[in-house]
Amino acid sequence: MGLVIDSQSAKIGVNIYNASLNRQSREAKIGIKTEQAQIQIDSTMPKVNIDQSQCFSESGLKSMAELTADYASKGIGKMYQGVARIVAQGNQLAQIGSNPIPEQAKYNAYGQFEHSFGIVTMPRSRPDVILIKGQLDIGVTGDVNLNYQPGAMDAQYNAGKVEVYLAQKNYMKTRYEKTALDLKG
């Protein structure tokens, strides 16, 4: 009997694409521009002022204006004291029954000119000391310009892949072929 069977196995094809990484980089750049620094210093010196006019005044060494004002105030004070004394003595004379004339005469001749003197150190006050502070102004000019360009990295990644496909289909064919019957053997 002529039964013929033809068969073919399936074949699988595989395509493999490798992954890839492409990189490009650019270096960073730094540019520096400088302007020379200059320092300008302005200063005023401190001062000490010592005012001794009060000390000199207490010691009797007065300026003309101060001496004039001092004696004018003393003169006005003595004038008021004299007027007050005259009024008081006039009031005493106006009282009937008393005789104040001898006492007033003695006081007017001697009593009003009595003085008491004390011993003191000269001058009695301290001089005025005034401190005037100095100043120090410092100015700085100059500049530094920094120009920075950052570097960059460009990366491109291509993913790999695996493709599986059917390269050959499987099949089975059966057919019948007539053959002569071999009875011989």
Secondary structure as GFF3:
##gff-version 3
##sequence-region A 1 185
A	DSSP	beta_strand	3	8	.	.	.	ID=ss1
A	DSSP	beta_strand	11	17	.	.	.	ID=ss2
A	DSSP	beta_strand	20	26	.	.	.	ID=ss3
A	DSSP	beta_strand	29	44	.	.	.	ID=ss4
A	DSSP	beta_strand	47	51	.	.	.	ID=ss5
A	DSSP	alpha_helix	53	58	.	.	.	ID=ss6
A	DSSP	alpha_helix	64	94	.	.	.	ID=ss7
A	DSSP	alpha_helix	101	109	.	.	.	ID=ss8
A	DSSP	three_ten_helix	111	113	.	.	.	ID=ss9
A	DSSP	beta_strand	128	132	.	.	.	ID=ss10
A	DSSP	beta_strand	135	149	.	.	.	ID=ss11
A	DSSP	beta_strand	152	158	.	.	.	ID=ss12
A	DSSP	beta_strand	161	168	.	.	.	ID=ss13
A	DSSP	beta_strand	171	176	.	.	.	ID=ss14
###
